[in-house]
Amino acid sequence: MVLLGTIVNGISIVAGALIGKWFHRIPERVKETVMGGIGLNMLGLTNIRVANLLPSILVVAAAVCVLSFV
């Protein structure tokens, strides 16, 4: 399918908006931790992914988000 990436992107945007609507009372500390983790993920781990040393960057991103709630 030619437009698969566009469809997945649109669904992700809608899902993110709905999640944001449902979880609007997230503590500020958790928001800062998640944003910091995402920033570190994009800064450092993208280079590792390019070098094919990390099988999936999504696993690391999900782990940072989940562990920020602990």
C-alpha positions as a Markdown table, in Angstrom:
| # | Residue | x | y | z |
|---|---|---|---|---|
| 1 | Met | 0.0 | 0.0 | 0.0 |
| 2 | Val | 1.5 | 3.3 | -1.1 |
| 3 | Leu | 0.0 | 5.5 | 1.6 |
| 4 | Leu | 0.6 | 3.2 | 4.6 |
| 5 | Gly | 3.0 | 5.6 | 6.3 |
| 6 | Thr | 0.6 | 8.5 | 6.0 |
| 7 | Ile | -2.3 | 6.4 | 7.4 |
| 8 | Val | -0.2 | 5.2 | 10.3 |
| 9 | Asn | 1.0 | 8.8 | 11.0 |
| 10 | Gly | -2.6 | 10.1 | 11.0 |
| 11 | Ile | -3.8 | 7.3 | 13.3 |
| 12 | Ser | -0.8 | 8.0 | 15.7 |
| 13 | Ile | -1.7 | 11.7 | 15.8 |
| 14 | Val | -5.3 | 10.9 | 16.6 |
| 15 | Ala | -4.3 | 8.3 | 19.2 |
| 16 | Gly | -1.9 | 10.8 | 20.9 |
| 17 | Ala | -4.5 | 13.5 | 21.0 |
| 18 | Leu | -7.0 | 11.1 | 22.7 |
| 19 | Ile | -4.4 | 9.9 | 25.2 |
| 20 | Gly | -3.6 | 13.5 | 26.0 |
| 21 | Lys | -7.3 | 14.3 | 26.5 |
| 22 | Trp | -7.7 | 11.3 | 28.9 |
| 23 | Phe | -4.5 | 11.9 | 30.9 |
| 24 | His | -4.6 | 15.7 | 31.2 |
| 25 | Arg | -3.8 | 15.5 | 35.0 |
| 26 | Ile | -0.3 | 14.0 | 34.6 |
| 27 | Pro | 2.1 | 15.4 | 37.3 |
| 28 | Glu | 4.6 | 18.0 | 36.1 |
| 29 | Arg | 7.5 | 15.8 | 37.2 |
| 30 | Val | 6.4 | 12.9 | 35.0 |
| 31 | Lys | 6.0 | 15.3 | 32.0 |
| 32 | Glu | 9.5 | 16.6 | 32.5 |
| 33 | Thr | 10.9 | 13.1 | 32.8 |
| 34 | Val | 9.2 | 11.9 | 29.7 |
| 35 | Met | 10.3 | 14.9 | 27.7 |
| 36 | Gly | 13.8 | 14.5 | 28.9 |
| 37 | Gly | 13.8 | 10.8 | 28.0 |
| 38 | Ile | 12.5 | 11.5 | 24.6 |
| 39 | Gly | 15.1 | 14.2 | 24.0 |
| 40 | Leu | 17.9 | 11.8 | 25.1 |
| 41 | Asn | 16.4 | 9.1 | 23.0 |
| 42 | Met | 16.4 | 11.2 | 19.8 |
| 43 | Leu | 19.8 | 12.7 | 20.5 |
| 44 | Gly | 21.8 | 9.6 | 21.3 |
| 45 | Leu | 20.0 | 6.5 | 20.3 |
| 46 | Thr | 19.2 | 7.6 | 16.8 |
| 47 | Asn | 22.9 | 7.4 | 16.0 |
| 48 | Ile | 23.1 | 3.9 | 17.4 |
| 49 | Arg | 20.0 | 2.9 | 15.4 |
| 50 | Val | 21.7 | 4.2 | 12.2 |
| 51 | Ala | 24.7 | 2.0 | 13.0 |
| 52 | Asn | 22.4 | -1.0 | 13.3 |
| 53 | Leu | 23.6 | -1.7 | 16.8 |
| 54 | Leu | 20.1 | -1.4 | 18.4 |
| 55 | Pro | 17.3 | -3.6 | 17.0 |
| 56 | Ser | 14.4 | -1.3 | 17.8 |
| 57 | Ile | 14.5 | 2.3 | 19.1 |
| 58 | Leu | 10.8 | 2.0 | 19.9 |
| 59 | Val | 11.6 | -0.5 | 22.7 |
| 60 | Val | 14.0 | 2.0 | 24.3 |
| 61 | Ala | 11.5 | 4.9 | 23.9 |
| 62 | Ala | 8.7 | 2.8 | 25.5 |
| 63 | Ala | 11.0 | 1.8 | 28.4 |
| 64 | Val | 11.9 | 5.4 | 29.1 |
| 65 | Cys | 8.2 | 6.4 | 29.1 |
| 66 | Val | 7.1 | 3.5 | 31.3 |
| 67 | Leu | 9.9 | 3.8 | 33.8 |
| 68 | Ser | 9.2 | 7.5 | 34.2 |
| 69 | Phe | 6.0 | 6.6 | 36.0 |
| 70 | Val | 7.9 | 4.5 | 38.6 |
